Amino acid sequence: MHWEATKMAAPMAWGGLVLTLFGRPRSFLSVSGKVAVRIRSRCKSGRNVLQLHRRGIFKDIFPEGGDLPRLLESGPQTVYCGFDPTADSLHVGNLLALIGLLHFQRAGHRVLVLLGGATARLGDPSGRSSEREAVSANTVQENARGIQEGILGVFHNHRLCFCNDAEAANLGSLSILNNWSWYKEKEVVGFLDTVGRHFRMATMLSRHSVQSRLKSSEGMNLTEFTYQMFQAYDFYYLNQHHNCRIQLGGTDQLGNMISGYEFIHKVTGQDVFGIMVPLVTSSSGDKLGKTAGNAVWLNRNKTSPFELYQYFVRQPDSNIERYLKLFTFIPLAEIESIMDIHRNDPGKRNAQKRLAAEVTKLVHGKEGLETAKRCTRALYHSSMDALETMSDEELQELFKEAPFSENLLEPGTTVLDLCRKASAIPDGPRGYQMITDGGIWINHRQVTKPEQVLILGQHILTNGLSLLRVGKKNYHIVKWLNLAE
Ligand SMILES: N[C@@H](Cc1ccc(O)cc1)C(=O)O
């Protein structure tokens, strides 16, 4: 249906096709009586997403004290946020920008996601202490596909799981563009002649992203230095072609946003705005990005729903209230009561579990959340039922590092045979002794008799799988081919 259609259309977005998903063209709104009433009935201030400041999601606004509230209240606006496809998935660090965009969409504004097919190749120096490695055009293109899929998934899940019918009908549109579509046609002399002239060296040099690098031994190359000009031109381009006056990004994007503001102001005389969402940092204060080496990804093939869920369940109490406000759409009053209950019995981690459930549902949908909970029960509560209902994919996601082997079950196969088939124990008497010493578990139950013949429903689950554990946490997964359906 809708989702299928967008999925199919997705690869075509590459090369600059504007992909407009969800939401209807405004002209349609004005002719459809029913929708028009709904739109009119939205109170003026409902569009003013800045009222969400108590959630902490919109941390800073540039220029300060500007007329942004009035602009927002005047009617649906277009807001954009760019993502450079330097990897094939976004990570939790990017999630707040997406959630910021979703708040705009909920308030009826038009959302424009910009994939930086061109800018990813230049490398944004903002917030980085070292140069980015060059990424080939092909890799960037593939990465953009992965990122687009992840973003579409989040918007789709949001509409499905976090909006009632009326809210879903009032969502603003979502479009995905790629800045390669305008840079691929630009010739360098013309660009420097028409755009470059508006950028003053002293201003560019004064940016924090430039200063911090110039002071370091790493230095900075010309390509990185010009990055701010490209992001500024993007803003200008979107302003001219999509009437976009608002850019959203992490706090590290302030310099690039100001460049855009200044450029647009100089060329058109128009005021535009930058809105910054907080940067998510780990408990040690590091930025949660992929360079910090601690990335939690949004795409399932890189971080499973279970891992994402557990990441949020593990958050310390000191983060939890702030994260509930930032990462979920739960009304503030309800967050207060969640926190009251939590404070009475913090050991239960109820607030963390709620946070984890909300985020997992947003990123992986209802089904992803079920997977995450099933995996949690199978692993931490040694639930046979949960193990039994798990698919191969879930099991492999859960025991990522665990070797997986496929075998044919022969009559009379014993515990020892299973351990050997899975190469889980050393050859000879030492392996045998590991079993008798109590170092082996099959499907969460300790087995101490090597000659015991495997029993269906106990050692072999009805889904044709055996989960073998050696010691504390060395897992092996065995799939019995002639039993699996
Ligand atoms: N510079 C942004 C990505 C971006 C790219 C192009 C833009 O026009 C805007 C933003 C970042 O690194 O996060």
The ligand as an SDF file (V2000), in Angstrom:
LIG
                    3D

 13 13  0  0  0  0  0  0  0  0999 V2000
   26.4550   19.1110    7.5660 N   0  0  0  0  0  0  0  0  0  0  0  0
   25.4030   18.2770    8.0490 C   0  0  0  0  0  0  0  0  0  0  0  0
   24.6480   17.5830    6.9570 C   0  0  0  0  0  0  0  0  0  0  0  0
   24.0390   18.5420    5.9790 C   0  0  0  0  0  0  0  0  0  0  0  0
   24.3800   18.4910    4.6530 C   0  0  0  0  0  0  0  0  0  0  0  0
   23.8430   19.3870    3.7450 C   0  0  0  0  0  0  0  0  0  0  0  0
   22.9730   20.3610    4.2120 C   0  0  0  0  0  0  0  0  0  0  0  0
   22.4470   21.2910    3.3210 O   0  0  0  0  0  0  0  0  0  0  0  0
   22.6040   20.4280    5.5330 C   0  0  0  0  0  0  0  0  0  0  0  0
   23.1690   19.5220    6.4370 C   0  0  0  0  0  0  0  0  0  0  0  0
   25.9960   17.2410    9.0100 C   0  0  0  0  0  0  0  0  0  0  0  0
   27.1160   16.8720    8.8540 O   0  0  0  0  0  0  0  0  0  0  0  0
   25.3260   16.7640    9.8750 O   0  0  0  0  0  0  0  0  0  0  0  0
  1  2  1  0
  2  3  1  0
  2 11  1  0
  3  4  1  0
  4  5  1  0
  4 10  2  0
  5  6  2  0
  6  7  1  0
  7  8  1  0
  7  9  2  0
  9 10  1  0
 11 12  2  0
 11 13  1  0
M  END
$$$$
